[in-house]
Amino acid sequence: KQEVTQIPAALSVPEGENLVLNCSFTDSAIYNLQWFRQDPGKGLTSLLLIQSSQREQTSGRLNASLDKSSGRSTLYIAASQPGDSATYLCAVPPNYGQNFVFGPGTRLSVLP
Amino acid sequence: NAGVMQNPRHLVRRRGQEARLRCSPMKGHSHVYWYRQLPEEGLKFMVYLQKENIIDESGMPKERFSAEFPKEGPSILRIQQVVRGDSAAYFCASSPQANTGELFFGEGSRLTVL
């Protein structure tokens, strides 16, 4: 059974710092991995989708990497801004089951 | 191409009433997932549907909850005889493919039971 964990659970940094969020999964046989952002009271916004054949995916100040063999993905945020404050979740699609498996999220606060 | 549309965005019901939450997936998406999120908690899977079929309802309470995704029209999550514990945000997501597709979420429907 696939399990997804995220470290740290919460992170508070001053504006301008580069930071790394971690996502680990137990079953490395995944098709892809997706990173989301959720603002308070809002839905989830898709940030990046990394296919299993890819090592990295970039969008603006965001860079996500995927290492299937070690069961890990990282989301790198460059030059963080207060507007980046949100909860970041990673998710993997089902292998044998029927529903996507989500991590518990990392709550990020970027202080001005 | 509109995103995943959910309505109503906010719904207030008294205990014992029925709540109906609607979700229109993105155009071309035939896979719909419903999740529940309690305040300060993570997403909890409820049900996964393909057009006209329930594929996995393992996360949905056996009583009072039902879901459908008819051939025409939106997916509906129905909660009968609501109780205060049903107060939560209910999110719908859609995907073009079951295992390899990207998942897109709606803004959610926030149910408050008085």
Interface residues (C-beta under 8 A of the other chain):
Chain A: Y31 N32 Q34 F36 G41 K42 G43 L44 T45 S46 L49 L89 A91 P93 P94 N95 G97 Q98 N99 F100 F102 P104 G105
Chain B: Y33 G42 L43 F45 Y48 I55 D56 S58 G59 F91 A93 A98 N99 T100 G101 E102 L103 F104 F105 G106 E107 G108 R110
